[in-house]
Amino acid sequence: MRSSRSAVLIFLLVCLSVVLGVLQSNAKKHVEGGAETESAPNPDARIDPVTRAVQFVILPPTRALNRTFDFAGDTVVSFLEAGTLRRRVEELETTLSQTLADRRKLEALERENWRLRQLQEMPPYPQYQKITADIVALNLSNHRITLNVGEKQGVKPGAPVLVPSGLVGQVVEVSKGTCVANLVTHPRFAVGARVFRSDSQEVGILRGRGSDQLALTIYREPTGSLDPIIRGGDEITTSGLSILYPEGILIGRVAEARRNRTTGVIEATVVPAVNLAKVREVVVLVKK
């Protein structure tokens, strides 16, 4: 309805323009006829009434129509540009989704490559089966981790958990598809340990202390300096005097050693070889 009214209005304006144009032409002829004797244009000459009427009646609607057409044209252009922009956004969203999917695939391949490298870098343990596992839960405050392997993969309580850089902990709970391991820092963790040095193979018990350091106790009363037995920087490994742990797994390094004057034994503070907060994947050793 509104569009039909606009069309009628335009038509009337066009007709009015034609009529006023004819009147303006006649008026000019009449003026020219009465001014044949004038040899130069008069600057004070006034615009004829018809021309003034034309300017008064026609120009305002014409300007309004021009503005309307300009606005309509801009609207159409904006609409077309919006459609192009929307298609571009959709293309970018599709590209982003594909990129994220490719990234997930790449991360899965990287984890698989890590597992293969773990198996290749591990020393040979002929009496043990190596099972790679992901850490699905890490609780450093309780010094425990949960792994995504369990009875289905042959995991049993007591199995050592390690990475190429050293011992991580020991499995203590097992379910069908998962298991829980105490970290070496757990207060209930204990393992037979050995000073790994060519001129000292002293054996003792290494325990977790619920902190970021471990405690090694060597039950031998020194007769002189501690250096021949243990000193700062010595590597501490599993002793091998156990049916659960193979010999030679690195546990940590000695920070300091001292003699307990009350008990006469040697006590050492050991820093774990593995940064437990950064471990994400491990190997579980299962006795064959």
C-alpha positions as CSV (number, residue, x, y, z in Angstrom):
1,M,0.0,0.0,0.0
2,R,2.8,2.4,1.0
3,S,4.7,1.6,-2.2
4,S,1.6,2.3,-4.4
5,R,1.2,5.7,-2.7
6,S,4.8,6.6,-3.4
7,A,4.4,5.7,-7.1
8,V,1.3,7.9,-7.4
9,L,3.2,10.8,-5.7
10,I,6.1,10.4,-8.1
11,F,3.8,10.4,-11.1
12,L,2.1,13.6,-9.9
13,L,5.4,15.3,-9.4
14,V,6.5,14.4,-12.9
15,C,3.3,15.7,-14.4
16,L,3.6,18.9,-12.4
17,S,7.2,19.2,-13.6
18,V,6.0,19.0,-17.2
19,V,3.3,21.6,-16.8
20,L,5.5,24.0,-14.9
21,G,8.2,23.5,-17.6
22,V,5.7,24.5,-20.3
23,L,4.6,27.5,-18.3
24,Q,8.2,28.5,-17.7
25,S,9.0,28.3,-21.4
26,N,6.0,30.5,-22.4
27,A,6.9,33.0,-19.7
28,K,10.5,33.3,-21.0
29,K,9.2,33.9,-24.5
30,H,7.0,36.7,-23.3
31,V,9.9,38.4,-21.4
32,E,12.2,38.1,-24.4
33,G,9.5,39.7,-26.6
34,G,9.3,42.7,-24.4
35,A,13.0,43.2,-24.0
36,E,14.2,43.3,-27.6
37,T,15.8,46.7,-27.2
38,E,18.0,45.6,-24.3
39,S,21.7,45.2,-25.5
40,A,23.1,43.7,-22.3
41,P,21.8,41.5,-19.5
42,N,20.5,43.4,-16.5
43,P,22.0,42.2,-13.2
44,D,19.0,43.4,-11.3
45,A,16.7,41.4,-13.5
46,R,14.4,39.2,-11.4
47,I,13.5,35.5,-11.9
48,D,10.2,35.1,-13.5
49,P,7.3,33.8,-11.3
50,V,7.0,30.4,-13.0
51,T,10.7,29.7,-12.5
52,R,10.4,30.6,-8.9
53,A,7.4,28.4,-8.6
54,V,9.3,25.5,-10.2
55,Q,12.2,26.0,-7.8
56,F,9.8,26.2,-4.8
57,V,7.7,23.2,-5.7
58,I,10.0,20.8,-7.5
59,L,13.4,21.1,-5.9
60,P,12.5,20.1,-2.3
61,P,10.8,16.8,-3.3
62,T,13.6,16.1,-5.8
63,R,16.2,16.5,-3.1
64,A,14.2,14.3,-0.8
65,L,13.9,11.7,-3.5
66,N,17.6,11.8,-4.1
67,R,18.3,11.3,-0.4
68,T,15.8,8.4,-0.4
69,F,17.5,6.8,-3.4
70,D,21.0,7.3,-1.9
71,F,19.8,5.8,1.4
72,A,18.2,2.9,-0.4
73,G,21.4,2.3,-2.4
74,D,23.5,2.4,0.7
75,T,21.1,-0.1,2.4
76,V,21.3,-2.5,-0.6
77,V,25.1,-2.2,-0.6
78,S,25.3,-2.8,3.2
79,F,23.0,-5.8,2.8
80,L,25.2,-7.3,0.1
81,E,28.3,-6.6,2.2
82,A,26.7,-8.2,5.2
83,G,25.9,-11.3,3.3
84,T,29.5,-11.5,2.1
85,L,30.8,-10.9,5.6
86,R,28.5,-13.6,7.0
87,R,29.8,-16.1,4.4
88,R,33.3,-15.2,5.3
89,V,32.7,-15.7,9.0
90,E,31.2,-19.1,8.3
91,E,34.3,-20.0,6.2
92,L,36.5,-18.9,9.1
93,E,34.5,-21.0,11.6
94,T,34.8,-24.0,9.4
95,T,38.5,-23.5,9.0
96,L,38.9,-23.1,12.8
97,S,37.0,-26.3,13.5
98,Q,39.2,-28.2,11.0
99,T,42.3,-26.7,12.6
100,L,41.2,-27.8,16.1
101,A,40.4,-31.3,14.8
102,D,43.9,-31.5,13.1
103,R,45.5,-30.3,16.3
104,R,43.8,-33.0,18.4
105,K,44.9,-35.6,15.9
106,L,48.5,-34.2,16.1
107,E,48.4,-34.3,19.9
108,A,47.2,-38.0,19.8
109,L,50.1,-38.8,17.4
110,E,52.6,-37.0,19.7
111,R,51.4,-39.1,22.7
112,E,51.7,-42.3,20.7
113,N,55.2,-41.2,19.6
114,W,56.1,-40.5,23.2
115,R,55.0,-44.0,24.2
116,L,57.2,-45.5,21.6
117,R,60.2,-43.4,22.7
118,Q,59.6,-44.4,26.3
119,L,59.8,-48.0,25.4
120,Q,62.9,-47.4,23.3
121,E,64.7,-45.3,25.9
122,M,64.0,-47.5,28.9
123,P,66.7,-49.9,30.0
124,P,66.0,-53.5,29.3
125,Y,64.1,-55.3,32.1
126,P,63.9,-58.9,30.9
127,Q,61.7,-60.0,33.8
128,Y,59.2,-57.2,33.4
129,Q,56.5,-56.2,30.9
130,K,56.4,-52.5,30.1
131,I,52.9,-50.9,30.1
132,T,52.6,-47.3,29.0
133,A,49.9,-45.2,30.7
134,D,48.4,-41.7,30.9
135,I,48.0,-39.9,34.2
136,V,44.3,-39.1,34.4
137,A,44.4,-37.5,37.9
138,L,47.2,-35.9,39.8
139,N,46.9,-35.0,43.4
140,L,50.2,-33.6,44.6
141,S,48.8,-32.6,48.0
142,N,48.1,-36.3,48.7
143,H,51.1,-37.5,46.7
144,R,49.0,-39.8,44.5
145,I,48.3,-40.2,40.8
146,T,45.6,-42.2,38.9
147,L,46.5,-44.0,35.7
148,N,44.3,-45.2,32.8
149,V,45.5,-48.8,33.1
150,G,44.4,-51.6,35.4
151,E,43.6,-55.2,35.8
152,K,42.7,-55.5,32.1
153,Q,46.3,-54.6,31.2
154,G,47.7,-56.9,33.8
155,V,48.6,-54.2,36.4
156,K,48.9,-55.4,40.0
157,P,49.5,-53.7,43.4
158,G,53.2,-53.1,44.0
159,A,54.2,-52.5,40.4
160,P,56.8,-49.7,39.9
161,V,55.8,-46.6,38.0
162,L,58.6,-44.8,36.2
163,V,59.7,-42.5,33.3
164,P,63.0,-42.6,31.5
165,S,64.4,-40.0,34.0
166,G,63.6,-42.0,37.1
167,L,61.2,-43.6,39.5
168,V,57.8,-42.0,39.9
169,G,56.1,-44.2,42.5
170,Q,54.3,-47.5,43.1
171,V,50.9,-48.9,42.3
172,V,48.8,-49.4,45.5
173,E,45.2,-49.8,44.2
174,V,43.9,-51.5,41.1
175,S,40.5,-51.6,39.4
176,K,39.5,-53.0,36.0
177,G,40.5,-50.0,33.9
178,T,42.5,-47.8,36.3
179,C,45.0,-47.8,39.1
180,V,46.2,-45.5,41.8
181,A,49.9,-45.1,42.6
182,N,51.7,-43.5,45.6
183,L,54.4,-41.0,44.5
184,V,57.9,-41.4,45.9
185,T,57.1,-38.4,48.1
186,H,54.2,-40.2,49.8
187,P,54.7,-40.7,53.5
188,R,54.0,-44.4,53.1
189,F,56.3,-45.0,50.2
190,A,59.5,-47.0,50.9
191,V,62.0,-48.8,48.7
192,G,65.4,-50.4,49.0
193,A,68.0,-48.0,47.7
194,R,71.7,-48.0,46.8
195,V,74.3,-45.3,46.5
196,F,75.3,-45.5,42.8
197,R,79.0,-44.8,42.9
198,S,81.9,-46.9,41.7
199,D,83.6,-46.7,45.1
200,S,80.5,-47.0,47.2
201,Q,77.5,-49.3,46.9
202,E,76.0,-48.8,50.3
203,V,72.4,-50.0,50.7
204,G,69.7,-48.4,52.8
205,I,65.9,-47.7,52.9
206,L,64.5,-44.6,51.1
207,R,61.2,-43.2,52.3
208,G,58.9,-40.4,51.3
209,R,58.4,-37.6,53.8
210,G,55.2,-35.9,52.4
211,S,57.3,-33.1,51.0
212,D,59.4,-32.5,48.0
213,Q,62.4,-34.3,49.5
214,L,63.0,-37.9,50.4
215,A,64.8,-39.5,53.4
216,L,67.5,-42.2,53.0
217,T,68.7,-44.2,56.0
218,I,71.8,-46.3,55.8
219,Y,72.1,-48.7,58.8
220,R,75.9,-48.5,59.2
221,E,77.9,-46.7,61.8
222,P,80.7,-44.7,60.1
223,T,84.1,-44.9,61.7
224,G,85.3,-41.6,60.1
225,S,84.3,-39.3,57.3
226,L,81.0,-40.0,55.5
227,D,82.5,-39.3,52.1
228,P,83.6,-42.8,51.4
229,I,80.0,-44.0,52.0
230,I,77.8,-41.1,50.8
231,R,78.1,-37.4,49.9
232,G,76.2,-34.6,48.2
233,G,75.5,-35.2,44.5
234,D,75.6,-39.0,44.7
235,E,72.9,-40.7,42.7
236,I,70.5,-43.0,44.5
237,T,69.0,-46.0,42.7
238,T,66.8,-49.0,43.5
239,S,68.9,-51.6,45.1
240,G,67.5,-54.7,43.3
241,L,67.1,-56.5,46.7
242,S,63.4,-56.8,46.1
243,I,61.0,-59.0,44.0
244,L,59.1,-55.8,43.0
245,Y,61.8,-53.4,41.8
246,P,64.5,-54.1,39.3
247,E,67.9,-52.8,40.1
248,G,69.3,-49.5,38.9
249,I,66.2,-47.3,38.6
250,L,67.2,-43.7,39.4
251,I,65.4,-42.3,42.4
252,G,67.2,-39.1,43.1
253,R,70.3,-37.3,44.1
254,V,71.8,-36.6,47.6
255,A,71.4,-33.0,48.8
256,E,73.1,-33.6,52.1
257,A,74.2,-36.5,54.4
258,R,74.8,-36.5,58.2
259,R,75.4,-38.9,61.1
260,N,72.7,-39.3,63.6
261,R,74.6,-39.2,66.9
262,T,71.7,-40.8,68.8
263,T,71.2,-43.9,66.7
264,G,74.5,-44.0,64.9
265,V,73.0,-44.4,61.5
266,I,73.6,-42.3,58.4
267,E,70.7,-40.1,57.3
268,A,70.6,-38.3,53.9
269,T,68.2,-35.9,52.2
270,V,67.5,-36.9,48.6
271,V,65.9,-34.8,45.9
272,P,63.7,-36.8,43.5
273,A,65.1,-37.2,40.0
274,V,61.7,-36.7,38.4
275,N,59.7,-33.4,38.4
276,L,56.5,-35.0,39.6
277,A,54.4,-32.0,38.8
278,K,55.2,-32.2,35.1
279,V,54.8,-35.9,34.6
280,R,51.9,-36.7,32.2
281,E,52.7,-40.2,30.9
282,V,54.5,-43.1,32.6
283,V,55.5,-46.7,32.2
284,V,54.3,-49.4,34.7
285,L,56.5,-52.4,35.1
286,V,54.6,-55.7,35.6
287,K,56.4,-58.8,36.7
288,K,56.2,-61.5,34.0
